[in-house]
Amino acid sequence: MPLQWPLKWLICSSLWTEAQALPWNSGILKMHKRTRARRLVMLALYQADVLGHQHTDDARQWLDARAGRMELHDFAMELFNHTVKNIEEIDGIIESIAENWHLKRMAAIDRALLRIAVCELIYYQDAPPKVIINEAVELAKLYSTTASGAFVNGILDRIHRDRAAQ
């Protein structure tokens, strides 16, 4: 059963840990390791975005504390740092594709997921693009609005097709 919106936002709160969220979202246990790492990176980027980008170091510390228990700690930290480092270029790519949508108008969770996926599509070659897109879409369905899955899929698919055509 999908989470109701108040529980989604409680889980996104920096005050809730993955273990505290489990009674309401047992699906976390079924996620692949990289999916869990992407989920934590999404939450850290969401936190930095909502609190203001001057809090990026706080979000990085939050991620480091939670990802430390994971086998993919290095992947999560590298993905977060690479996304933050290249955020202006990534945002430019997203805005060039998202017709009539400015980043500020997008849901913060959608923005975070798009940034992570675009970073992976551009800078990483270790995961197939379809896997990256699918995981972003599934996380959008789980943590954002009902229309977010289609929205994220449309933007990422177009970015992938444009990059493949180059």
C-alpha positions in Angstrom: 0.0 0.0 0.0 1.5 3.4 -1.0 2.4 5.8 1.8 0.1 8.6 2.6 1.6 12.1 2.1 2.3 12.9 5.7 4.3 9.8 6.2 6.3 10.4 3.1 7.5 13.8 4.4 8.2 12.4 7.9 10.5 9.8 6.3 12.3 12.6 4.4 12.9 14.6 7.6 16.5 14.6 8.8 15.2 13.6 12.2 14.0 10.2 11.0 16.4 7.4 10.4 15.9 4.6 8.0 15.2 2.2 10.9 12.5 4.5 12.3 10.9 4.7 8.9 10.7 0.9 8.4 7.4 0.2 10.1 5.7 2.4 7.6 7.8 1.5 4.6 9.0 -2.1 4.6 9.8 -1.7 0.9 13.1 -0.1 1.9 14.4 -3.5 2.9 13.6 -4.9 -0.6 15.6 -2.1 -2.4 18.9 -2.9 -4.0 22.0 -1.5 -2.3 22.5 1.2 -5.0 18.8 2.1 -4.8 19.1 2.6 -1.1 22.2 4.7 -1.7 20.4 6.8 -4.3 17.5 7.2 -1.8 19.8 8.6 0.9 21.5 10.9 -1.6 18.0 12.1 -2.6 17.1 12.9 1.0 20.4 14.7 1.6 19.9 16.8 -1.6 16.3 17.5 -0.5 17.6 18.6 2.9 20.2 21.0 1.3 17.6 22.3 -1.2 14.9 23.0 1.4 17.2 24.5 4.0 19.3 26.4 1.5 22.4 25.4 -0.3 24.5 27.0 2.4 23.5 23.9 4.4 25.2 21.5 2.0 27.8 20.6 4.5 25.1 19.7 7.0 23.4 17.5 4.5 26.8 15.9 3.6 27.3 15.1 7.3 23.8 13.7 7.6 24.4 11.5 4.6 27.8 10.4 5.8 26.3 9.3 9.2 23.5 7.3 7.5 25.5 5.9 4.6 28.3 4.8 7.0 26.3 1.6 7.7 26.0 0.7 4.0 28.3 -1.2 1.8 27.9 1.5 -0.8 29.0 4.4 1.4 31.6 5.5 -1.1 29.1 5.4 -3.9 26.6 7.5 -2.0 29.1 10.1 -0.9 30.7 10.3 -4.3 27.3 10.7 -6.0 26.3 13.4 -3.6 29.6 15.3 -3.9 29.6 15.0 -7.7 26.0 16.2 -8.0 26.7 19.2 -5.7 29.9 20.1 -7.5 28.2 20.1 -10.9 24.8 21.4 -9.9 24.8 24.4 -12.1 25.6 22.4 -15.3 23.0 19.7 -14.2 20.4 22.4 -13.5 21.0 23.9 -16.9 20.5 20.6 -18.7 17.3 20.0 -16.8 15.9 23.4 -17.5 16.8 23.2 -21.2 14.7 20.0 -21.5 11.8 20.9 -19.1 9.8 23.1 -21.4 7.8 25.8 -19.5 9.1 24.5 -16.2 11.7 26.3 -14.1 13.5 24.4 -11.4 12.0 26.5 -8.6 8.5 25.4 -9.7 9.3 21.7 -9.5 8.7 19.7 -6.3 11.9 19.6 -4.2 12.0 15.8 -4.3 11.6 15.8 -8.1 14.4 18.3 -8.4 16.7 16.1 -6.2 15.9 13.0 -8.1 16.4 14.7 -11.5 19.8 16.1 -10.3 21.0 12.7 -9.2 19.9 10.9 -12.3 21.3 13.5 -14.7 24.6 13.4 -12.8 24.7 9.6 -13.2 23.7 9.8 -16.9 26.4 12.3 -17.7 29.3 11.4 -15.4 28.9 7.7 -14.7 29.1 4.8 -17.1 28.8 1.9 -14.6 25.0 1.6 -14.6 22.8 1.3 -17.7 20.8 4.5 -18.4 17.5 2.6 -18.3 18.3 1.4 -14.7 19.1 5.0 -13.6 15.9 6.3 -15.1 13.8 3.5 -13.7 15.1 3.9 -10.2 14.5 7.7 -10.3 11.0 7.1 -11.5 10.3 4.6 -8.8 11.7 6.8 -6.1 9.6 9.7 -7.4 6.4 7.5 -7.3 7.3 6.6 -3.7 8.3 10.0 -2.3 6.6 12.6 -4.4 3.3 13.4 -6.1 1.2 11.0 -8.1 2.3 12.7 -11.3 6.0 12.8 -10.4 6.8 9.4 -11.9 5.7 10.4 -15.4 7.2 13.9 -15.0 10.7 12.5 -14.0 10.5 9.8 -16.7 9.7 12.3 -19.4 12.6 14.6 -18.6 15.2 11.9 -18.0 14.1 9.9 -21.2 14.5 13.0 -23.3 17.9 13.9 -21.8 19.1 10.3 -22.4 17.8 10.3 -26.0 19.4 13.7 -26.7 22.7 12.5 -25.3 22.6 9.2 -27.2 22.0 11.2 -30.5 25.2 13.3 -30.0 
